Amino acid sequence: MASSLSALRHWRAFASPSSRNRQGSSVAASNLWRRGFATAGTIPECSDPAIKKALKQLYAINWYDIDEKTANIVEGTLSTGEGTADHTILKDTWSSARAVETFYGTLDALRKSIDDLMGLSGENTGPLPDQHQRALEAVHSKYVKYLSSFGEHEHSLKKKVELELGSTLVLLKQRVSGLPPKWGDVGLLGTSGLSGSYIEQRE
């Protein structure tokens, strides 16, 4: 746990004031990461109409920035019907969505830090600092471990997580050369949440 928190502090430190205040091409690059990854897809099967509606709403949005309307719908639905199988499905989905939202900010900070080092077009090439290499290693390791924790009955939830964060990691991968071959073993790369999150609690 302590090592995970230490890595998290490193990731957060990567976002310098200059990177947070980028304009122009950097804003466009950030927007590219966020564009078009939401889809209703196939939601988990459930019989409760209210829970089904909440799931549809949740699966139809991007999880990197959950809007207040969706949060109110989901949390309102979770306040009733506790103890049912459908309630558990919605609760697990909501926990994963929140973990994805939290981790996206951390992952985006890492991307911005790499952009600071290399430039948006890669004009400043050179070895990646050790702390960045360790962060990339942790991202991949936690992602693989998280996805392996899903059961067959959680196929829809697993695919949603891959969709939300996988494309983001692919873009991150494209910014760094010389990554280990294991990065190529995953079609759409994603990542787990943070130490102490729902993701770690699944273990």
N, C-alpha and C positions, 0 to 999 in steps of 0.2 A: 504493500500500500504506500509506504513512504517513497519508494522509487518512482511509483506512478505519479504521485503528487509532485515530485521533483521534476519529472519530465514535463508535466503540465505547466509548471512555473517557467520552464525554459521556453515552451511554446508561446506562452503569453508574452514573454519578454521580447520575442522576435518582432512584434509589431511596433516599429518605431513611430514617433509622432509624424515624421515625414511621410511614412507609408499610409498612415490613417488619413492624411490630408491630401492624398493624391488627387490630381485633376486630369482631364483630357483622356489620353490613351489608357491610363491605368484604370480609370472609371469604366471605360468600355470593356477592358479585359475582365474586370470584376463582374460586370453585368453578364458577360458571356458565360461565366460559371453558373449563374443563377437562372439562365433562360431555359424554359421549356422542359423541366425535369418532372413536373407534376402530372399525374394521370390518375383517373379514377381506377383504371385497371380492373382486376377481379378481386373484390373484397372477400374476406372470410365469410363462410356460410353462417347465417344466424336467423332465428325465427322472430325475434323481438323487433317490431317495426321501428321503435324509437332508436334502438341500438343500431339497426341497419342503416337508418338515416344518418346517424352520427358517424358511422364508419365510412359511408359514402362521402360525406363532407370532408372527413379527415384524409381519405385517400385521394381526393380531388385537388389537394393543395400541395404546394412545396413545403417541406418540413424545415427548411433553413430559417424561416421567419413566419411562425404560425400566427395568423391574424386573430384578433380578439373575438370575432364572431364565431369562428370555429372552436376556439377555446371554451367559450361560453356554452356552445351546443354540447360539446363532449363532456365537460365537467358537470353540466346540468343533468345530462343523461346518466352519468356515473353516480349521481347522488341518490338514484333510485334503483331498485332491482338487484341489490348486492347479493352475491352468493350464487347467481346463475352462471351457466357456462357462457352465455352471450355477454354477460357483464364482464367476465374474466377476459374474453377476447378483446373487448373495447378497452379495458384497463391496460392490458399488455400493449396494445397498439398505441395508446396514448403515452405510455411510459417510453416506448421506443421513439415516438415522434419528438418528445421533449429532449431525449438524449441526443438525437440527431441534430436538433436545433442548437443545443449547447455546443456540441462538438464542431459544428460547421464554423462557428466563430473562431475556434481555436485553429482549425485547419486553414481558414482564410488568413489568419495572422501569420501562419507559417509560409503560405504562398507569398504574401506581401514582403516578408523578410527576405525570401529568396529573390524576389524581384528587386529589392533594394541592393542586394549583392551583385546581381548579374545584369540588371537593367531589363526592361520589358522585352527588348528584342535580343537579349543575350549577348550584348556587346562587351560586357565585362566577364569574360570567361575565366575560369580558374577553379581550383579545388574547393569543394564544399566544406565549410567548417565542421569540426567534429560534432558539435552540438546539433547542427542541422541533420547530419547523417544519423545521429542517434534518434532524433525525432522521427525521421522517415522510417527507420527500422521499427520503432514503437508503433507507428501508425499501421504499418503492414501487419505486424504481429497481432495487434489487438483486433484488427479487422477480421483476419482469418479465424481467430479464436472465437470472436462473436458470432460470425456466420455459422460456425460449426455447432453452436449451442442451440440453433433452431431445430425443432422437430419437424417431421413431415407435415404435420397438421398446421404448421406455421409458414407454409410455402408463400402465401400472399404477403405476409409481413416481411419475410426475408427478401423477397423481390423488391418490395417498396424501399427497403433500406438500401439495397444495391442501386436502385434507380436514383435515389436522392443523393447519395454520397459517392457512388461509383464513378460517375462521369467527372466529378470534381477531382478525384484522385488520379484519374487518367490524365487530366490536364496538368496536374502537379507533376506526374511522372514525365510528361513531355518537356518539362522545364529542366530536368536533371538527367544527365547522361551517366552511364556506368552503374545503374542500379542493379542489384543482384537479379539473376534469372527468375527467381520466384515471383517477382513483380509481374512477369509475363504469364503466370499461371492462372491469373484471375481475369475473366473477360471484362467485367465492369467492376473496378476496384472501389471499395467503400471503406469505412472505418467504424470502429466502435465508439462508444461514448467515453466519458471521463472517469477517473478513479472515483469510486463511491456512487456511480450512477446505476441506473437500472441494469445496464449492460454488464457491469462487473458483478452485480448481485445475482445474475443468472448462473454464474459459475458454481 
